[in-house]
Amino acid sequence: MKILVTGGLGFIGSHTVVELQNEGFEVIAIDNLSNSSIDVLDGIERITGKKPLFENIDLRDKSAVQSFFSKNQDISGVIHFAASKAVGESVENPLLYYENNINSLVYLLQELQKKPEAHFIFSSSCTVYGQAEKMPITENAHIQSAMSPYGNTKQIGEEIITDVAKVTNINSILLRYFNPIGAHPSAEIGELPLGVPQNLVPFITQTAFGIREKLSVFGSDYPTPDGTAIRDYIHVVDLAKAHVIALQRLLNKQNLEKVETFNLGTGTGSSVLEVITAFEKVSNQKLNYQIVDRREGDIVEAFANTDKANTVLGWKAQSTLEEALTSAWKWEQKIRNK
């Protein structure tokens, strides 16, 4: 079966391409390389022995999306990662996020609704919960007002998919994941942000390697045990495997509703300082960090209740925080020592 992965050379997308190819799927990756590198294709090939088909397309270009689907009518499923994803940047540049994250989704769905049957996996986020009232967060938690334009695009995306499902043959699974970190154990692919990292772990590894002078910890006055924000950090390979399982659920017609929703996390919350301590332990590096003011758009804590994914999908995160951080450090060292 031929599967389209949008954002297929990005961090989560590339790891999912690997897992799809390991399961025997034929993959077409679309990416506009705005936050990824063409070299990722070679990394995927070194891991799996096969290079996925690749198209350099910006999904904001409606005619390019139409042209792609007219040439590739045998696509069995779509996993949609292509989106801008930094909370802080979305606060500073909301129109970029609304254009990129909403328009690309609409153009994809417009093409899929023409098919007699379509299977769609949406890369959603725990940001749709805002600051949840209760921990751990279940899929039934109230969807709060978004804390950032990025979070709002994920909420709107879920609403669009739900509305479209009512009147088309598109079956979808919304995967709300928490904080993906780490790299493939081979160190052939990993997280490679262009410019200054917006996420904690690549900033940690770049600081440890000396690329960044110091790490900023945003806020130490949160109502948490050590005052720093708490998140649920999940190894990217565990996350990628969940996408393949979710896709197989749709392809095998095992879904019970037109749109299903699953949290993907470890079920454990870790504070920023706990992540720093764990990294220092596994890397044997002392991190230079400083406490600074809170960052706009950030919430206090978020960690998942994963019971539904565990029981219904039969999926469970396998890697520990330390294992994920070890893989991230191995990847950082490899790319800097080339």
C-alpha positions in Angstrom: 0.0 0.0 0.0 1.2 3.5 -0.8 1.1 6.0 2.1 1.6 9.7 1.9 3.5 11.3 4.8 3.4 15.1 4.7 6.2 16.8 6.5 7.9 13.4 5.9 11.5 14.7 6.4 10.7 16.5 9.6 11.4 15.2 13.1 8.4 13.0 13.7 7.6 12.5 10.1 11.0 10.9 9.2 10.8 8.5 12.1 7.3 7.5 11.0 8.5 6.9 7.4 11.1 4.5 8.8 8.5 2.6 10.8 6.1 2.5 7.8 8.9 1.1 5.6 9.8 -1.4 8.2 6.2 -2.6 8.1 6.3 -3.0 4.3 4.4 0.1 3.2 5.5 2.1 0.2 5.9 5.7 1.3 5.8 9.1 -0.5 7.1 11.9 1.6 6.1 15.5 0.9 8.1 18.3 2.5 8.9 21.9 1.6 12.2 21.7 3.6 11.3 24.8 5.6 12.4 23.1 8.8 14.1 20.0 7.6 16.9 18.8 5.3 17.0 16.7 2.1 19.8 14.7 3.7 17.2 13.0 5.9 16.3 10.9 2.9 19.7 9.3 3.0 19.4 8.7 6.8 16.1 6.9 6.2 17.7 4.8 3.4 20.6 3.8 5.6 18.2 2.6 8.3 15.6 0.8 6.2 17.6 0.0 3.0 15.1 1.9 0.9 14.7 5.5 0.0 11.1 6.8 0.1 9.7 8.6 -2.9 10.0 12.4 -2.3 8.2 15.5 -3.6 9.3 19.0 -2.6 5.8 20.6 -2.3 4.5 23.5 -0.2 1.1 22.4 0.8 -0.1 26.0 0.9 0.1 25.9 -2.9 -3.4 24.5 -3.7 -2.6 23.8 -7.4 0.5 21.8 -6.4 -1.6 19.7 -4.0 -4.2 19.1 -6.8 -1.5 18.2 -9.3 0.1 15.8 -6.8 -3.1 13.9 -6.2 -4.1 13.7 -9.8 -0.7 12.0 -10.5 -1.0 9.7 -7.4 -4.4 8.3 -7.2 -3.4 5.0 -5.6 -2.6 6.5 -2.2 -4.2 4.3 0.5 -3.7 6.6 3.5 -2.3 10.0 4.6 -0.4 10.8 7.7 -0.3 14.6 8.0 2.6 16.2 9.9 3.3 19.2 7.8 2.7 22.2 10.1 4.6 25.0 11.9 4.9 23.9 15.5 6.6 26.5 17.8 4.4 28.0 20.5 6.5 31.2 20.9 6.8 31.8 17.2 3.1 31.4 16.7 2.5 34.2 19.3 4.8 36.4 17.3 3.6 35.5 13.9 0.0 34.2 14.1 -0.8 34.7 10.4 2.0 32.4 9.3 0.6 29.7 11.5 -3.0 30.1 10.4 -2.0 30.1 6.7 0.4 27.1 7.0 -1.5 24.9 9.4 -5.1 25.5 8.3 -4.8 26.0 4.5 -2.6 22.9 4.0 -5.1 20.8 5.9 -8.0 22.1 3.9 -6.3 21.5 0.6 -5.5 17.9 1.5 -9.0 17.1 2.7 -10.5 18.6 -0.5 -8.5 16.1 -2.5 -9.2 13.2 -0.2 -13.0 13.8 -0.3 -13.0 13.0 -4.0 -11.9 9.4 -3.2 -14.5 6.7 -2.5 -12.6 5.9 0.7 -9.8 7.8 2.5 -7.8 7.2 5.6 -6.3 10.2 7.4 -4.1 10.4 10.5 -3.8 13.9 11.9 -0.8 15.1 13.9 -2.6 16.9 16.8 -1.3 17.9 20.2 -1.9 18.1 23.9 -2.0 21.9 23.4 -5.7 21.4 22.5 -6.4 20.9 26.2 -4.8 24.2 27.2 -4.2 24.2 30.9 -6.2 21.1 31.8 -8.1 21.2 35.1 -7.0 17.7 36.0 -3.9 15.5 35.7 -3.3 13.1 34.0 -5.3 14.4 31.0 -7.8 12.0 29.4 -9.3 12.3 25.9 -12.5 13.5 27.5 -10.9 16.5 29.1 -12.6 19.8 28.2 -11.0 21.6 25.3 -9.9 24.9 26.8 -9.4 28.2 25.0 -6.1 27.9 23.2 -3.1 29.5 24.9 -1.4 30.2 21.6 -2.1 30.5 17.9 -0.3 27.2 17.4 -2.6 25.5 19.9 -5.6 27.1 18.2 -4.6 25.7 14.8 -4.6 22.2 16.2 -8.1 22.8 17.8 -9.4 24.2 14.5 -7.8 21.4 12.6 -9.6 18.8 14.7 -12.9 20.6 14.2 -12.4 20.8 10.4 -11.7 17.0 10.3 -14.7 16.2 12.4 -17.0 18.3 10.3 -15.7 16.9 7.0 -16.0 13.3 8.3 -19.8 13.8 8.7 -20.3 14.4 5.0 -17.5 12.4 3.3 -15.9 8.9 3.2 -12.8 10.1 5.1 -12.1 8.1 8.2 -9.6 9.8 10.6 -7.7 9.3 13.8 -6.5 12.4 15.7 -3.3 11.7 17.7 -2.8 14.1 20.5 0.7 13.8 21.5 2.7 15.3 24.3 6.4 16.2 24.0 8.4 14.2 21.4 12.1 13.9 22.1 15.0 11.7 21.2 16.3 10.3 18.0 16.5 7.0 16.1 18.9 4.6 18.0 21.0 4.4 14.9 21.7 8.1 15.1 20.9 8.3 11.4 18.0 10.6 11.9 16.9 12.9 14.7 15.6 16.4 15.6 17.5 19.0 13.6 15.8 22.4 14.0 17.0 25.1 11.6 18.2 28.2 13.5 17.6 28.5 17.3 15.7 25.5 18.7 12.2 26.2 20.0 12.0 22.9 22.0 13.8 22.0 25.2 15.8 18.9 24.4 17.6 20.2 21.2 18.5 23.3 23.1 19.9 21.2 25.9 22.0 19.1 23.5 23.2 22.1 21.6 24.2 23.8 24.9 26.0 20.7 26.0 27.9 20.6 22.8 28.8 24.3 23.0 26.7 25.5 20.1 24.6 27.6 22.6 26.2 29.5 25.4 23.5 28.8 27.9 20.0 27.2 28.3 17.1 29.4 29.4 14.7 27.9 31.8 11.4 29.8 31.3 10.0 30.4 34.8 10.8 29.0 38.2 7.6 30.2 39.9 5.1 27.7 38.6 3.0 25.8 41.2 5.0 22.6 40.7 7.4 20.8 43.1 10.5 22.6 41.8 8.8 25.6 40.3 9.5 24.7 36.6 6.9 23.6 34.1 6.0 19.9 33.8 5.6 18.0 30.5 5.2 14.4 29.3 8.3 13.6 27.2 7.9 10.7 24.8 10.5 9.0 22.7 9.9 9.8 19.0 10.3 6.2 17.9 7.5 5.2 20.3 5.4 8.0 18.8 6.2 6.9 15.2 5.1 3.4 15.9 1.8 4.6 17.2 1.1 6.3 13.9 1.6 3.0 12.0 -0.7 1.2 14.4 -3.4 3.9 14.0 -3.1 3.8 10.2 -3.4 0.0 10.2 -6.5 0.4 12.4 -8.2 2.5 9.7 -7.0 0.3 6.8 -8.3 -2.8 8.5 -11.6 -1.0 9.3 -11.3 -1.5 13.0 -12.2 2.0 13.9 -15.6 2.3 15.7 -16.2 5.9 14.7 -15.5 8.1 11.7 -13.1 10.2 13.8 -11.3 8.6 16.8 -9.0 10.4 19.2 -6.0 9.1 21.2 -3.5 10.6 23.6 0.1 9.6 23.0 2.5 10.1 25.9 4.2 8.1 28.6 1.8 9.0 31.4 4.6 10.6 33.5 5.2 14.3 33.9 8.8 15.6 34.2 9.8 19.1 35.1 12.3 21.1 33.1 14.8 20.8 36.0 14.3 17.0 36.1 15.0 16.8 32.4 18.2 18.8 32.8 19.3 16.6 35.7 18.5 13.4 33.8 20.5 14.7 30.8 23.5 15.6 32.9 23.4 12.1 34.3 23.3 10.2 31.0 25.7 12.5 29.1 28.2 13.2 31.9 27.9 16.9 30.9 27.3 19.8 33.2 24.8 22.2 31.6 25.1 26.0 31.8 21.5 27.2 32.4 19.8 30.2 33.8 16.3 30.9 35.1 14.4 33.6 33.1 10.9 34.9 32.9 8.0 32.7 31.9 7.3 32.5 28.2 4.0 33.7 26.8 1.7 30.8 25.7 3.3 28.2 28.1 1.1 26.2 30.5 2.0 25.0 33.9 1.8 21.2 33.4 0.6 18.6 31.0 0.9 14.8 31.1 -1.2 12.1 29.6 -3.6 9.5 30.6 -2.7 6.9 28.0 -5.2 4.1 29.0 -7.2 4.5 25.8 -4.2 4.1 23.5 -2.9 1.2 25.6 -6.2 -0.7 25.5 -7.8 0.2 22.2 -4.7 0.6 20.0 -2.6 -1.9 21.9 0.2 0.6 22.0 2.3 1.7 24.9 5.4 3.9 25.1 8.5 1.7 25.8 11.4 4.1 26.3 12.4 5.9 29.5 13.2 9.6 29.7 16.9 8.6 30.1 16.9 6.4 27.0 15.3 9.2 25.0 17.8 11.8 26.2 20.7 9.3 25.5 19.6 8.9 21.9 19.2 12.7 21.5 22.8 13.3 22.8 24.1 10.5 20.5 22.4 12.2 17.5 23.8 15.7 18.5 27.3 14.3 18.8 27.1 12.5 15.4 25.9 15.5 13.4 28.4 17.9 15.0 31.4 15.5 14.5 30.9 14.9 10.8 
